[in-house]
Structure formats: structure tokens, C-alpha cells
């Protein structure tokens, strides 16, 4: 049984709290995204797209802005690799609409950097340059020490 199936199975058992269900969906999204990259690495792009679609669904169910942000960035990267530049720009824009982007300058920097790459691939030089500027501005506002502390606290909390 795959890790995603086991994680989904845990959703069906008992009466987990909303917080627990959210974390389980986020975990399933992360597992599915890992499967997506394994498919990309082995040049199985149709399988990768299937995994990505599932990861987007699970990330949405999780309600976790960081997971949603990450999955949309992955969607932009996969679309770019497949030469689907309009889809890449759309996915990068979706990352801009996540809570993580709105509340954390580091995530905002990542979103804008991904949009810059997607726009450049689509041939939109002006938009790419604007996005790079926004990425640099957001990164300048990021508190990297706080990000490290949050990551450490989150890892400790999830043990």
C-alpha cells in the first residue's frame, strides 16, 4: 500500500480533528508531489501530470497555504518543462494567490521568482523583469532567521 493510500485511509478511520485531517491531507499532497518528481525524472510526463493533479486536489483539501504554494510552484515548473508556457504562468499566478505568499515575504519572493521564470519562458520579457524586481523586494523584507526558527519549530511539533 502506498504512503498516499495509507494517509488517505487514516482520514476514513475515527473522528480526527480538523487540524489532524489538514495535516494528513498536506502529507498526502507532499507524498504525491514526490511521486510526480519521480515520474518527471523517469520521463513519464503523463504520469507526472496525473500525480500533480492529485497533489493540487490534496493540497486544496489540506487548507495549508504553504503546501498549496509549493504545489502551485511545482505545477509551474512541470508546465514549463513540458513547454506549456501559458499553463506555467497560470500556475505561477496561482501561487501568488496563496496565504503563504500573502503573509510571508520569503514565500512571496519564491512566487515572484517562479513567475519571472515562467514569464521569460513565455517570451514576456517585461513581465519577467517586473517579477524579478518584486522577488528581490520581497526577499529584502524576509526575516531568514525567523523562517529557520519556524521550520525548526514545525519539524519539532510534527514529531
Residue frames relative to the residue before (quaternion, step in Angstrom):
aa qw qx qy qz dx dy dz
X 1.0000 0.0000 0.0000 0.0000 0.00 0.00 0.00
X 0.4406 -0.7107 0.4828 0.2601 3.58 -0.86 0.95
X 0.6431 -0.5265 0.3904 0.3960 3.54 -1.27 0.40
X 0.6207 0.5342 -0.3444 0.4591 3.58 1.05 -0.71
X 0.6638 0.4964 -0.3098 0.4657 3.60 0.90 -0.88
X 0.6423 0.5108 -0.3262 0.4692 3.58 1.00 -0.78
X 0.6543 0.5083 -0.3110 0.4656 3.56 0.96 -0.86
X 0.6609 0.4875 -0.3068 0.4811 3.58 0.97 -0.82
X 0.6163 0.5558 -0.3408 0.4417 3.57 1.05 -0.72
X 0.6245 0.5410 -0.3343 0.4534 3.56 1.05 -0.74
X 0.5880 0.5761 -0.3641 0.4357 3.60 1.16 -0.57
X 0.7155 0.4823 -0.2498 0.4393 3.55 1.02 -0.82
X 0.6695 0.5015 -0.2901 0.4648 3.59 1.23 -0.37
X 0.8593 0.1251 -0.0898 0.4877 3.54 -0.94 0.87
X 0.5065 -0.6257 0.5015 0.3170 3.49 -1.31 -0.32
X 0.0815 -0.8218 0.5639 0.0013 3.54 0.27 1.30
X 0.5327 -0.6029 0.4811 0.3481 3.54 -1.19 0.52
X 0.6655 -0.4897 0.3724 0.4227 3.57 -1.27 0.32
X 0.6336 0.5424 -0.3253 0.4456 3.58 0.99 -0.83
X 0.6626 0.4911 -0.2971 0.4811 3.58 0.97 -0.85
X 0.6446 0.5095 -0.3245 0.4687 3.60 0.94 -0.85
X 0.6319 0.5399 -0.3267 0.4500 3.57 0.97 -0.85
X 0.6789 0.4847 -0.2890 0.4697 3.57 0.88 -0.92
X 0.6364 0.5208 -0.3334 0.4611 3.58 1.02 -0.74
X 0.6510 0.4923 -0.3166 0.4833 3.60 0.96 -0.80
X 0.6366 0.5206 -0.3304 0.4632 3.59 0.98 -0.79
X 0.6476 0.5126 -0.3083 0.4721 3.57 1.00 -0.83
X 0.6508 0.5046 -0.3131 0.4731 3.58 0.95 -0.85
X 0.6242 0.5271 -0.3363 0.4684 3.61 1.03 -0.75
X 0.6598 0.5055 -0.3070 0.4636 3.59 0.95 -0.87
X 0.6382 0.5141 -0.3255 0.4716 3.60 0.97 -0.83
X 0.6704 0.5024 -0.2950 0.4595 3.56 0.93 -0.93
X 0.6336 0.5184 -0.3297 0.4702 3.60 1.02 -0.73
X 0.6152 0.5299 -0.3428 0.4725 3.58 1.08 -0.68
X 0.6375 0.5097 -0.3196 0.4813 3.58 1.01 -0.80
X 0.6039 0.5573 -0.3517 0.4484 3.57 1.08 -0.73
X 0.6970 0.4638 -0.2882 0.4648 3.60 0.84 -0.95
X 0.5946 0.5406 -0.3695 0.4666 3.60 1.09 -0.59
X 0.6516 0.4998 -0.3123 0.4776 3.59 1.01 -0.79
X 0.6212 0.5288 -0.3404 0.4675 3.61 1.02 -0.78
X 0.6697 0.5196 -0.3006 0.4371 3.58 0.87 -0.98
X 0.7352 0.3715 -0.2271 0.5196 3.58 1.11 -0.62
X 0.5031 -0.7074 0.3763 0.3237 3.56 1.33 0.44
X 0.4501 0.6337 -0.4852 0.4004 3.59 1.09 0.77
X 0.0877 -0.8712 0.4823 0.0268 3.54 0.53 1.26
X 0.6025 0.5401 -0.3713 0.4555 3.61 1.08 -0.55
X 0.6487 0.4948 -0.3061 0.4905 3.58 0.99 -0.84
X 0.6256 0.5419 -0.3355 0.4498 3.57 1.00 -0.83
X 0.6551 0.5081 -0.3134 0.4631 3.58 0.95 -0.85
X 0.6270 0.5319 -0.3295 0.4642 3.59 1.03 -0.80
X 0.6636 0.4915 -0.2995 0.4778 3.58 0.93 -0.90
X 0.6365 0.5309 -0.3302 0.4517 3.57 0.98 -0.81
X 0.6417 0.5236 -0.3263 0.4556 3.59 0.89 -0.89
X 0.6603 0.4932 -0.2994 0.4808 3.57 0.99 -0.83
X 0.6433 0.5210 -0.3235 0.4584 3.60 0.97 -0.82
X 0.6229 0.5282 -0.3392 0.4668 3.60 1.01 -0.76
X 0.6486 0.5190 -0.3091 0.4631 3.56 0.96 -0.91
X 0.6961 0.4743 -0.2766 0.4625 3.59 0.82 -0.99
X 0.6311 0.5235 -0.3359 0.4636 3.59 1.00 -0.76
X 0.6305 0.5273 -0.3291 0.4649 3.58 1.03 -0.76
X 0.6645 0.4966 -0.2997 0.4713 3.58 0.97 -0.84
X 0.6287 0.5648 -0.3426 0.4104 3.58 1.09 -0.66
X 0.2752 -0.7716 0.5246 0.2319 3.58 1.03 -0.73
X 0.5097 0.6458 -0.4087 0.3952 3.58 1.31 0.12
X 0.3900 -0.7669 0.4671 0.2038 3.56 -0.40 1.26
X 0.6429 0.5216 -0.3329 0.4514 3.59 1.01 -0.70
X 0.6582 0.4903 -0.3079 0.4812 3.58 0.95 -0.84
X 0.6375 0.5218 -0.3263 0.4635 3.58 0.95 -0.84
X 0.6355 0.5356 -0.3158 0.4577 3.56 0.97 -0.91
X 0.6745 0.5056 -0.2882 0.4542 3.55 0.86 -1.01
X 0.6774 0.4946 -0.3010 0.4537 3.59 0.86 -0.92
X 0.6485 0.4979 -0.3327 0.4700 3.62 0.96 -0.74
X 0.6206 0.5120 -0.3520 0.4783 3.61 1.03 -0.65
X 0.6297 0.5195 -0.3309 0.4733 3.58 1.01 -0.77
X 0.6301 0.5360 -0.3316 0.4534 3.57 0.99 -0.84
X 0.6471 0.5118 -0.3165 0.4682 3.58 0.99 -0.83
X 0.6592 0.5096 -0.3137 0.4555 3.58 0.94 -0.85
X 0.6675 0.4971 -0.3083 0.4608 3.59 0.90 -0.91
X 0.6465 0.5101 -0.3231 0.4663 3.59 0.93 -0.84
X 0.6343 0.5274 -0.3238 0.4634 3.57 1.00 -0.82
X 0.6618 0.5096 -0.3035 0.4585 3.58 0.92 -0.90
X 0.7057 0.4451 -0.2529 0.4898 3.57 1.10 -0.69
X 0.5175 -0.6677 0.4005 0.3549 3.58 1.29 0.05
X 0.5040 0.6231 -0.4243 0.4215 3.58 1.26 0.42
X 0.1044 -0.8788 0.4640 0.0376 3.51 0.58 1.27
X 0.6242 0.5185 -0.3550 0.4642 3.63 1.00 -0.66
X 0.6462 0.5010 -0.3162 0.4811 3.60 1.02 -0.78
X 0.6219 0.5453 -0.3369 0.4499 3.56 1.06 -0.75
X 0.6541 0.4949 -0.3069 0.4828 3.57 0.95 -0.87
X 0.6557 0.5185 -0.3163 0.4485 3.60 0.93 -0.88
X 0.6653 0.4860 -0.3071 0.4762 3.60 0.96 -0.83
X 0.6291 0.5200 -0.3342 0.4714 3.60 1.02 -0.76
X 0.6410 0.5077 -0.3191 0.4791 3.59 1.04 -0.74
X 0.6102 0.5434 -0.3537 0.4553 3.60 1.06 -0.68
X 0.6186 0.5349 -0.3445 0.4609 3.61 1.04 -0.72
X 0.6182 0.5534 -0.3376 0.4445 3.58 1.13 -0.67
X 0.6980 0.4834 -0.2606 0.4596 3.59 1.18 -0.53
X 0.5238 0.6409 -0.4219 0.3699 3.61 1.22 0.09
X 0.6345 -0.5317 0.4092 0.3836 3.53 -1.26 0.46
X 0.6197 0.5533 -0.3506 0.4323 3.60 0.99 -0.78
X 0.6462 0.5142 -0.3192 0.4649 3.58 0.98 -0.80
X 0.7039 0.4871 -0.2675 0.4424 3.57 0.90 -0.94
X 0.7873 0.3747 -0.1743 0.4577 3.59 1.01 -0.71
X 0.7716 0.2957 -0.1590 0.5403 3.61 1.16 -0.39
X 0.4166 -0.7430 0.4627 0.2456 3.60 -0.50 1.14
X 0.6095 0.5462 -0.3675 0.4417 3.61 1.07 -0.60
X 0.6600 0.4791 -0.3034 0.4928 3.58 0.96 -0.83
X 0.6128 0.5383 -0.3464 0.4634 3.59 1.05 -0.72
X 0.6348 0.5255 -0.3252 0.4638 3.57 1.00 -0.80
X 0.6531 0.5070 -0.3090 0.4701 3.58 0.95 -0.87
X 0.6393 0.5350 -0.3238 0.4474 3.59 0.97 -0.86
X 0.7037 0.4633 -0.2733 0.4641 3.55 0.81 -1.00
X 0.6214 0.5316 -0.3442 0.4614 3.60 1.04 -0.71
X 0.6530 0.4977 -0.3153 0.4759 3.58 0.98 -0.84
X 0.6336 0.5188 -0.3309 0.4690 3.59 0.99 -0.79
X 0.6237 0.5396 -0.3420 0.4503 3.59 1.00 -0.77
X 0.6617 0.4958 -0.3042 0.4730 3.58 0.93 -0.86
X 0.6651 0.5039 -0.3003 0.4621 3.57 0.94 -0.90
X 0.6638 0.4980 -0.3023 0.4690 3.59 0.93 -0.91
X 0.6354 0.5231 -0.3317 0.4611 3.59 0.98 -0.78
X 0.6561 0.5048 -0.3082 0.4687 3.58 0.97 -0.85
X 0.6775 0.4742 -0.2776 0.4890 3.56 1.14 -0.68
X 0.5414 -0.6528 0.3829 0.3662 3.58 1.28 -0.06
X 0.5330 0.6170 -0.4075 0.4113 3.58 1.25 0.27
X 0.1861 -0.8447 0.4964 0.0736 3.54 0.30 1.32
X 0.6588 0.5164 -0.3195 0.4441 3.60 0.88 -0.89
X 0.6727 0.4804 -0.3012 0.4754 3.58 0.89 -0.89
X 0.6262 0.5361 -0.3362 0.4554 3.58 1.01 -0.76
X 0.6664 0.4952 -0.3060 0.4659 3.58 0.93 -0.85
X 0.6326 0.5211 -0.3296 0.4686 3.59 1.01 -0.80
X 0.6709 0.5032 -0.2978 0.4561 3.57 0.93 -0.92
X 0.6211 0.5265 -0.3458 0.4663 3.60 1.02 -0.71
X 0.6382 0.5222 -0.3212 0.4657 3.58 0.99 -0.81
X 0.6683 0.4892 -0.2983 0.4743 3.56 0.95 -0.85
X 0.6169 0.5398 -0.3432 0.4585 3.58 1.05 -0.73
X 0.6642 0.4990 -0.3006 0.4685 3.57 0.94 -0.90
X 0.6441 0.5175 -0.3228 0.4615 3.59 0.97 -0.84
X 0.6728 0.4907 -0.3007 0.4649 3.58 0.86 -0.94
X 0.6430 0.5200 -0.3274 0.4572 3.58 0.95 -0.84
X 0.6268 0.5477 -0.3263 0.4479 3.58 1.08 -0.72
X 0.6969 0.4437 -0.2627 0.4984 3.59 1.19 -0.51
X 0.5306 0.6498 -0.4059 0.3625 3.59 1.24 -0.25
X 0.2721 -0.7183 0.6195 0.1620 3.52 -1.11 0.80
X 0.2435 -0.8221 0.4986 0.1278 3.56 0.04 1.32
X 0.6106 0.5439 -0.3560 0.4524 3.60 1.05 -0.66
X 0.6511 0.5008 -0.3152 0.4753 3.58 1.00 -0.80
X 0.6230 0.5425 -0.3377 0.4511 3.59 1.01 -0.78
X 0.6486 0.5020 -0.3142 0.4782 3.57 0.96 -0.85
X 0.6448 0.5155 -0.3225 0.4631 3.59 0.94 -0.87
X 0.6527 0.5127 -0.3188 0.4577 3.60 0.93 -0.88
X 0.6541 0.5168 -0.3133 0.4549 3.57 0.95 -0.89
X 0.6596 0.5034 -0.3055 0.4671 3.56 0.95 -0.88
X 0.6636 0.4985 -0.3046 0.4672 3.57 0.94 -0.90
X 0.6515 0.5151 -0.3173 0.4577 3.58 0.96 -0.84
X 0.6517 0.5057 -0.3173 0.4679 3.60 0.96 -0.85
X 0.6589 0.4990 -0.3070 0.4717 3.58 0.96 -0.84
X 0.6599 0.5200 -0.2995 0.4522 3.57 0.94 -0.89
X 0.7257 0.4547 -0.2470 0.4535 3.59 1.01 -0.79
X 0.4557 0.6923 -0.4531 0.3284 3.60 1.22 0.09
